[in-house]
């Protein structure tokens, strides 16, 4: 590759061992979302893993989808999760062992996969591109490792689709704008199809799901982080922040809160 700069703002040295439990908890909570479950179900159905195939899960996290792939390809196949975070990798290995899954996990970077050319039958890559500073390189790596006829399911969030209601529109715009600043590649979702097409893959299907939070519960850790950051940057006043918090609290009490973001999925294949 020649360039030794980090290609990821998330799956990298930025994650410390002390943060592993918190990160695992966050990934488990996201996986429990109805929207995530529906998009995963659609993607697995479209990917149609077959017995004997070799599967690669890029950014495997806790390894849940690597295990799904391992079950689908069976003993005659292989499912490998690439995960650069050693804490997540250890958690994935432990969970796979407890489930008696054949899924295995290795360290690696999405932009420099530890796999030979044209040897993978199917690739799963979920919520990784939003964290990459060079997602085009990751798309090229997916194309490199896929064998002719191999398929990929690429899923990611587009943070520009964030909706928060109710609240003063100007204050809400500041907070949702803050969400865009939290990711290295915040509009990843809308770029997926174009990035795969640019590296020679053929697009087979597109999908999406809105991840809608509980209308009766404010996601205070996220809201407070965005709100406090906005005040520190002098984008809103403390009074505006407090009024927004009050509006959200009242809305939640009446089941009228709306907070959502949309994930997109692309299914593609390498031509024969």
C-alpha positions as CSV (number, residue, x, y, z in Angstrom):
1,X,0.0,0.0,0.0
2,X,2.9,2.4,0.8
3,X,0.8,4.7,2.9
4,X,1.0,3.9,6.7
5,X,-1.5,6.5,7.8
6,X,-4.5,5.2,9.8
7,X,-7.4,4.5,7.5
8,X,-9.9,4.2,10.3
9,X,-11.0,6.7,12.9
10,X,-12.8,4.0,14.9
11,X,-11.5,0.5,14.3
12,X,-8.0,1.4,15.3
13,X,-5.6,2.4,18.0
14,X,-8.3,4.9,19.2
15,X,-10.1,2.1,21.0
16,X,-8.5,1.2,24.3
17,X,-8.9,-2.1,26.3
18,X,-10.7,-0.1,29.0
19,X,-13.4,0.8,26.5
20,X,-14.2,-2.7,25.4
21,X,-17.1,-3.4,27.8
22,X,-18.7,-0.1,26.8
23,X,-18.2,-0.8,23.1
24,X,-19.6,-4.4,23.3
25,X,-22.6,-3.0,25.2
26,X,-23.2,-0.4,22.5
27,X,-22.9,-2.9,19.7
28,X,-25.3,-5.3,21.5
29,X,-27.8,-2.5,21.9
30,X,-27.6,-1.5,18.3
31,X,-28.0,-5.2,17.2
32,X,-31.2,-5.3,19.2
33,X,-32.8,-2.5,17.2
34,X,-35.7,-3.6,15.1
35,X,-34.3,-1.7,12.1
36,X,-30.9,-3.3,12.3
37,X,-32.5,-6.8,12.6
38,X,-34.7,-6.2,9.6
39,X,-31.9,-4.8,7.4
40,X,-29.6,-7.8,8.4
41,X,-32.4,-10.3,7.6
42,X,-32.9,-8.7,4.2
43,X,-29.1,-8.7,3.5
44,X,-28.5,-12.3,4.6
45,X,-31.5,-13.4,2.4
46,X,-30.1,-11.5,-0.6
47,X,-26.5,-12.7,0.0
48,X,-27.7,-16.3,0.1
49,X,-24.6,-17.9,1.7
50,X,-24.3,-21.5,0.5
51,X,-22.7,-24.6,2.1
52,X,-19.0,-24.9,1.3
53,X,-18.4,-21.2,0.6
54,X,-15.7,-19.1,2.1
55,X,-17.1,-16.0,3.9
56,X,-15.4,-12.8,5.2
57,X,-16.9,-10.5,7.8
58,X,-15.1,-7.1,7.7
59,X,-15.2,-5.3,11.0
60,X,-16.7,-8.3,12.7
61,X,-17.2,-6.6,16.1
62,X,-18.8,-9.1,18.5
63,X,-18.9,-11.7,15.8
64,X,-22.7,-12.2,15.6
65,X,-22.9,-12.0,11.8
66,X,-19.7,-14.1,11.4
67,X,-21.5,-16.8,13.3
68,X,-24.5,-16.5,11.1
69,X,-22.3,-16.9,8.0
70,X,-20.5,-19.8,9.6
71,X,-23.7,-21.7,10.2
72,X,-24.8,-21.0,6.6
73,X,-21.5,-22.2,4.9
74,X,-21.3,-25.2,7.2
75,X,-18.4,-27.5,7.9
76,X,-17.3,-27.6,4.3
77,X,-16.9,-23.8,4.2
78,X,-15.2,-21.2,6.4
79,X,-16.3,-17.9,7.9
80,X,-13.6,-15.5,9.1
81,X,-14.2,-12.2,10.9
82,X,-11.6,-9.4,10.4
83,X,-11.5,-7.2,13.5
84,X,-8.6,-4.9,14.4
85,X,-9.8,-4.2,17.9
86,X,-8.2,-6.8,20.2
87,X,-10.9,-6.4,22.9
88,X,-13.7,-6.9,20.4
89,X,-11.9,-9.8,18.8
90,X,-11.5,-11.5,22.2
91,X,-15.2,-11.0,22.9
92,X,-16.1,-12.4,19.5
93,X,-13.9,-15.5,20.0
94,X,-15.4,-16.1,23.4
95,X,-18.9,-15.9,22.1
96,X,-18.2,-18.1,19.2
97,X,-16.6,-20.7,21.5
98,X,-19.7,-20.6,23.8
99,X,-22.0,-21.1,20.8
100,X,-19.8,-23.9,19.5
101,X,-19.5,-21.9,16.2
102,X,-16.8,-22.6,13.7
103,X,-16.4,-18.8,13.1
104,X,-12.8,-17.6,13.5
105,X,-11.4,-14.1,14.0
106,X,-8.2,-12.5,12.8
107,X,-6.7,-9.0,13.1
108,X,-6.8,-6.8,10.0
109,X,-7.6,-3.5,8.4
110,X,-10.6,-3.0,6.1
111,X,-8.2,-1.2,3.7
112,X,-5.6,-3.9,3.8
113,X,-7.4,-7.2,4.2
114,X,-5.2,-10.2,5.2
115,X,-6.6,-12.3,2.4
116,X,-5.3,-13.4,-1.0
117,X,-6.8,-12.1,-4.3
118,X,-10.1,-13.6,-5.6
119,X,-10.5,-16.3,-2.9
120,X,-13.7,-15.2,-1.1
121,X,-17.2,-16.2,-2.1
122,X,-19.0,-13.7,0.0
123,X,-18.3,-10.6,2.1
124,X,-20.3,-9.0,4.9
125,X,-19.3,-5.5,5.9
126,X,-21.6,-3.6,8.3
127,X,-21.2,-0.1,9.8
128,X,-17.5,0.1,9.0
129,X,-17.3,2.6,6.1
130,X,-18.6,5.4,8.3
131,X,-15.5,5.1,10.4
132,X,-13.0,5.0,7.5
133,X,-11.0,8.0,6.3
134,X,-10.4,6.2,3.0
135,X,-13.5,4.2,2.2
136,X,-12.7,3.9,-1.5
137,X,-9.6,1.8,-0.5
138,X,-11.9,-0.5,1.5
139,X,-14.2,-0.9,-1.5
140,X,-11.2,-1.7,-3.7
141,X,-10.1,-4.4,-1.2
142,X,-13.6,-6.0,-1.3
143,X,-13.4,-6.2,-5.1
144,X,-9.8,-7.6,-4.8
145,X,-10.7,-10.5,-2.5
146,X,-14.0,-11.5,-4.1
147,X,-13.7,-14.4,-6.6
148,X,-15.7,-14.1,-9.9
149,X,-19.3,-14.4,-9.0
150,X,-18.6,-13.6,-5.3
151,X,-21.1,-11.4,-3.5
152,X,-21.0,-8.6,-1.0
153,X,-23.5,-7.1,1.5
154,X,-22.4,-3.6,2.4
155,X,-24.4,-1.9,5.1
156,X,-23.9,1.5,6.7
157,X,-25.5,4.5,8.3
158,X,-26.0,8.0,6.8
159,X,-25.9,10.4,9.7
160,X,-27.2,13.2,7.5
161,X,-30.6,11.5,7.8
162,X,-30.8,12.1,11.5
163,X,-34.2,13.4,12.7
164,X,-34.9,14.8,16.1
165,X,-38.4,16.1,17.1
166,X,-39.6,18.2,18.8
167,X,-37.5,21.3,19.6
168,X,-36.6,24.6,18.2
169,X,-35.6,23.9,14.5
170,X,-32.4,25.9,14.7
171,X,-31.3,24.2,17.9
172,X,-32.2,20.8,16.6
173,X,-30.2,21.5,13.4
174,X,-27.1,22.3,15.5
175,X,-27.4,19.0,17.4
176,X,-28.0,16.9,14.2
177,X,-25.1,18.7,12.6
178,X,-23.0,17.6,15.6
179,X,-23.9,14.0,14.8
180,X,-22.3,14.5,11.3
181,X,-19.0,15.6,13.0
182,X,-18.8,12.5,15.1
183,X,-17.9,10.1,12.2
184,X,-15.0,10.1,9.8
185,X,-17.4,9.4,6.9
186,X,-20.8,10.5,8.1
187,X,-22.7,10.2,4.8
188,X,-21.4,6.7,4.2
189,X,-24.8,5.2,3.5
190,X,-25.5,7.2,0.3
191,X,-22.1,6.5,-1.1
192,X,-22.0,2.7,-0.9
193,X,-23.5,1.7,-4.3
194,X,-21.3,4.2,-6.1
195,X,-18.2,3.1,-4.4
196,X,-18.8,-0.6,-5.2
197,X,-19.7,0.2,-8.8
198,X,-16.5,2.3,-9.1
199,X,-14.4,-0.8,-8.4
200,X,-16.1,-2.9,-11.0
201,X,-18.8,-4.7,-9.0
202,X,-22.3,-5.0,-10.3
203,X,-25.2,-3.8,-8.0
204,X,-27.9,-6.3,-7.5
205,X,-30.2,-4.7,-4.9
206,X,-30.5,-1.8,-2.5
207,X,-32.3,-1.6,0.8
208,X,-32.8,0.7,3.8
209,X,-34.2,0.8,7.3
210,X,-34.9,3.8,9.6
211,X,-33.5,3.1,13.1
212,X,-36.2,4.6,15.2
213,X,-35.6,5.1,18.9
214,X,-38.2,4.4,21.6
215,X,-40.7,7.3,21.4
216,X,-41.1,7.2,25.2
217,X,-37.5,7.4,26.1
218,X,-34.9,10.1,25.4
219,X,-31.4,8.8,24.5
220,X,-29.8,11.0,27.0
221,X,-26.2,9.9,26.6
222,X,-26.2,10.9,22.9
223,X,-28.4,14.0,23.4
224,X,-26.4,15.4,26.3
225,X,-23.1,14.7,24.5
226,X,-24.3,16.7,21.4
227,X,-26.0,19.4,23.6
228,X,-22.9,20.0,25.8
229,X,-20.6,20.1,22.8
230,X,-22.8,22.6,21.1
231,X,-22.8,24.9,24.2
232,X,-19.0,24.6,24.5
233,X,-18.6,25.6,20.9
234,X,-21.0,28.5,21.5
235,X,-23.4,27.3,18.8
236,X,-26.3,27.4,21.2
237,X,-26.8,29.0,24.6
238,X,-27.4,27.1,27.9
239,X,-30.9,28.4,27.8
240,X,-31.5,27.0,24.4
241,X,-30.0,23.7,25.5
242,X,-32.2,23.5,28.6
243,X,-35.4,24.4,26.6
244,X,-34.6,21.6,24.1
245,X,-34.1,19.1,26.9
246,X,-37.4,20.1,28.4
247,X,-39.2,19.8,25.1
248,X,-37.7,16.3,24.6
249,X,-38.6,15.2,28.1
250,X,-42.2,16.3,27.7
251,X,-42.5,14.7,24.3
252,X,-41.2,11.4,25.8
253,X,-43.7,11.5,28.6
254,X,-46.5,11.7,26.0
255,X,-45.0,9.2,23.7
256,X,-44.5,11.9,21.0
257,X,-40.7,11.8,20.7
258,X,-39.1,11.0,17.4
259,X,-35.4,10.3,17.0
260,X,-34.1,8.3,14.1
261,X,-31.3,7.7,11.6
262,X,-31.4,5.7,8.4
263,X,-29.1,2.8,7.4
264,X,-28.7,1.7,3.8
265,X,-27.6,-1.6,2.3
266,X,-26.2,-2.7,-1.0
267,X,-25.9,-6.2,-2.5
268,X,-23.4,-6.5,-5.3
269,X,-21.3,-9.2,-7.0
270,X,-18.0,-9.5,-9.0
271,X,-18.8,-10.3,-12.6
272,X,-17.7,-13.7,-14.0
